[in-house]
């Protein structure tokens, strides 16, 4: 059967993608941030999955305010980088995995989660920046990717409890797929930041650090945090962090297995007035 071997968590700041695309990664402002992903790139080369299930949020590229699904799974064969107003990023197209994606959709919907099935959509920086951070500038991504878009733009957004439970449902779906696949699940977005208003540029290092601690050791308790705390402590865009709970919910310890192993942890500020968090958790082999 297929299995989830690891979860990866990372911010998806658009300026990070621009820094890579424009050859600025070695500049003094950016070099400390990219140094935090050097381990991760080597790790991914050594732990290369067969499929990445990537949880992200669309930024009005595939979906507009006219239609906003709470959860949307990409079941297509390929997905093009989106034009976000200044042309598509010069990165490879994303190759999907329609068979596994369709199976996950079937299984998760039968577990009473309503998903929107998307056979065609463009993917924006929410998905391509994490791939760039983890893979570097490559001619092709190392494996197929299943895009999973979550609405954290227009309220109401899903609760942390719902996201954690959804991750558990995704793990069950993956494990019921009749093929020997090594699957990683990635949660992206965050950490603390606010893009507008009097608190623009907000960074709350203490809250971010506590979030990472609890994501590792107390995901069930962390899932109880109300939306208002994310907004108050982590800024209006800090709510993106609920997507990390989907990836965390898919780890084996929440199904009675051993605790995950922390392979890498990194935190850096600032990156375009945003806090960047990064974590890799591995499911121990049993």
C-alpha positions in Angstrom: 0.0 0.0 0.0 1.0 3.6 -0.2 2.3 5.4 2.9 3.1 8.9 4.1 6.8 8.9 5.0 7.2 12.6 6.0 5.6 16.0 6.3 7.3 19.2 5.3 6.2 22.7 6.5 7.3 26.0 5.0 6.3 29.5 4.4 5.6 30.5 0.7 6.5 34.2 0.6 6.3 35.4 -3.0 9.4 37.6 -2.7 11.4 34.4 -2.1 10.4 33.2 -5.5 11.3 36.5 -7.0 14.7 36.5 -5.3 15.4 33.0 -6.8 14.2 34.0 -10.3 16.3 37.2 -10.3 19.5 35.6 -9.0 19.5 37.4 -5.7 19.9 34.4 -3.4 23.5 35.2 -2.5 22.8 38.8 -1.5 23.3 39.6 2.2 19.6 40.1 2.8 18.6 36.8 1.3 21.6 34.5 1.9 20.7 33.6 5.6 17.2 32.6 4.5 18.3 30.3 1.8 21.0 28.8 4.0 18.2 27.4 6.2 17.0 25.3 3.3 20.4 23.8 2.3 19.8 20.8 4.5 16.3 20.4 3.2 17.4 20.2 -0.4 19.9 17.5 0.4 17.3 15.7 2.5 14.8 15.7 -0.4 17.4 14.3 -2.8 18.0 11.5 -0.3 14.4 11.0 0.7 12.9 11.6 -2.7 9.1 10.7 -2.7 7.1 9.2 -5.4 4.4 11.9 -4.9 4.1 15.1 -3.0 0.6 16.1 -1.7 1.0 19.9 -1.3 -1.4 21.9 0.8 -1.4 25.6 -0.1 -3.7 28.5 -0.6 -4.6 30.1 -3.9 -4.1 33.9 -4.1 -6.9 34.8 -6.5 -5.2 33.0 -9.4 -7.3 29.9 -9.9 -10.2 31.1 -7.8 -11.6 34.6 -7.4 -14.0 36.1 -4.9 -16.8 34.8 -7.2 -16.1 31.2 -6.3 -14.0 30.1 -3.3 -14.0 26.4 -2.4 -13.0 25.6 1.1 -11.0 22.5 0.0 -10.1 21.8 -3.6 -8.0 18.9 -4.9 -6.2 19.0 -8.2 -6.9 15.8 -10.1 -5.4 16.9 -13.5 -2.4 15.5 -15.3 -0.5 18.8 -15.2 -0.7 22.3 -13.8 0.8 25.5 -15.3 2.5 28.2 -13.2 0.0 31.1 -12.8 0.4 34.6 -14.1 0.0 36.6 -10.9 0.2 40.0 -12.7 3.8 40.1 -13.8 3.9 36.9 -15.8 4.3 33.3 -14.7 7.3 32.3 -12.7 10.1 30.7 -14.8 9.6 27.3 -13.2 8.7 23.9 -14.5 5.1 22.9 -15.0 3.7 20.7 -12.2 3.0 17.1 -13.2 0.0 15.7 -11.3 -0.9 12.2 -10.2 -4.5 11.8 -11.3 -4.9 8.2 -10.1 -3.8 8.9 -6.5 -5.6 12.3 -6.4 -8.9 10.8 -7.6 -8.5 8.0 -5.0 -7.9 10.5 -2.2 -10.9 12.5 -3.4 -13.1 9.4 -3.4 -11.9 8.3 0.0 -12.0 11.6 1.8 -15.4 12.5 0.5 -16.7 9.1 1.7 -15.2 10.1 5.1 -17.6 13.1 5.0 -15.3 15.9 3.9 -16.6 17.9 1.0 -13.9 18.5 -1.6 -14.1 20.5 -4.8 -12.7 18.4 -7.7 -10.5 20.5 -10.0 -9.4 19.0 -13.3 -7.7 22.1 -14.6 -6.2 25.1 -12.8 -3.0 27.2 -12.7 -0.9 27.1 -9.5 0.6 30.3 -8.0 3.4 31.1 -5.6 1.7 29.3 -2.8 2.7 26.1 -4.5 5.7 26.9 -6.6 7.7 28.8 -4.0 7.8 25.8 -1.6 8.9 23.6 -4.5 11.6 26.1 -5.4 12.8 26.3 -1.8 13.0 22.5 -1.4 14.3 21.7 -4.9 16.2 24.7 -6.1 16.2 25.9 -9.7 15.6 22.6 -11.6 14.5 21.8 -15.2 11.7 19.6 -13.7 10.2 18.9 -10.3 11.5 15.7 -8.8 8.1 13.9 -8.7 4.4 14.3 -9.4 2.6 16.8 -7.1 -1.1 16.8 -6.1 -2.2 20.4 -5.4 -4.6 20.8 -2.5 -5.9 24.4 -2.2 -7.5 25.6 1.1 -9.4 28.8 1.5 -7.7 31.0 4.1 -8.4 34.2 2.2 -12.1 34.8 2.6 -13.9 34.1 5.9 -15.2 31.8 7.0 -12.1 29.6 6.8 -11.8 26.1 8.2 -11.0 25.5 11.8 -7.8 24.0 13.1 -9.8 21.0 14.3 -11.3 20.5 10.9 -7.8 20.7 9.2 -6.2 18.3 11.6 -9.1 15.8 11.1 -8.8 16.2 7.4 -5.1 15.3 7.5 -6.1 12.1 9.3 -8.6 11.4 6.6 -5.9 12.0 3.9 -3.6 9.6 5.7 -6.2 6.9 5.7 -6.9 7.6 2.0 -3.3 7.3 1.0 -2.8 4.0 3.0 -5.8 2.5 1.2 -4.3 3.1 -2.3 -3.2 -0.1 -3.8 0.3 0.8 -5.0 3.7 0.9 -3.3 4.1 4.7 -3.2 6.2 6.9 -0.9 4.1 10.0 -0.3 5.1 13.2 1.4 2.6 15.8 2.6 3.6 19.4 2.7 1.8 22.2 4.6 2.6 25.7 3.4 1.9 29.4 4.3 2.6 31.6 7.3 4.2 32.3 9.6 3.3 35.6 11.4 2.7 38.4 9.0 0.2 41.1 8.1 0.2 42.8 4.7 -2.0 45.8 5.3 -3.3 48.3 7.8 -1.6 49.8 10.9 -0.1 46.4 11.8 1.5 45.8 8.4 4.9 44.1 8.9 3.8 42.5 12.2 6.2 39.6 13.3 5.6 37.7 16.5 8.7 35.5 17.0 7.5 34.2 20.4 4.1 33.1 19.1 5.7 31.5 16.0 8.2 29.6 18.1 5.4 28.3 20.4 3.4 27.3 17.3 6.3 25.2 16.0 6.8 23.6 19.5 3.1 22.6 19.7 3.0 21.5 16.1 5.6 18.9 17.0 4.5 17.9 20.5 0.9 18.9 20.9 -1.0 19.0 17.5 -4.3 18.1 19.1 -4.1 21.0 21.5 -2.8 23.3 18.8 -5.8 22.5 16.7 -8.1 24.0 19.3 -6.6 27.5 18.9 -9.4 29.8 17.6 -9.1 32.0 14.5 -9.1 35.1 16.6 -5.8 34.1 18.2 -4.1 33.6 14.9 -5.3 37.1 13.8 -4.5 38.8 17.0 -1.0 37.2 17.6 0.2 36.3 14.1 -1.5 39.0 11.9 -4.3 38.8 9.4 -2.3 36.4 7.1 -1.1 34.3 10.0 -4.3 32.3 9.6 -2.5 30.5 6.7 -0.9 28.3 9.5 -4.1 26.2 9.8 -2.9 24.5 6.6 0.1 23.1 8.5 -2.4 21.2 10.7 -3.6 19.3 7.6 -0.1 18.0 7.0 0.5 17.3 10.7 -2.8 15.4 11.0 -1.5 12.9 8.4 1.4 11.8 10.5 1.3 8.4 12.0 1.4 9.3 15.7 -2.2 10.6 15.5 -3.2 7.1 14.4 -1.5 5.4 17.3 2.0 5.2 15.9 5.3 6.5 17.3 6.0 10.3 17.5 7.6 11.7 14.4 11.3 12.5 14.3 12.3 16.2 13.8 14.7 16.1 10.8 15.1 19.8 10.5 13.8 23.0 12.0 14.4 26.6 10.9 13.1 30.1 11.6 14.1 33.4 10.1 13.1 37.0 10.0 12.6 39.1 8.0 11.8 37.9 4.5 9.9 40.7 2.8 8.3 41.8 6.2 7.4 38.2 6.9 8.5 35.5 9.3 9.6 32.3 7.6 9.2 29.0 9.3 10.3 25.6 8.2 10.1 22.1 9.6 10.6 18.5 8.4 9.0 15.6 10.3 9.7 12.0 9.5 7.4 9.1 10.3 9.5 6.3 11.9 9.5 3.1 9.9 7.7 0.3 11.7 
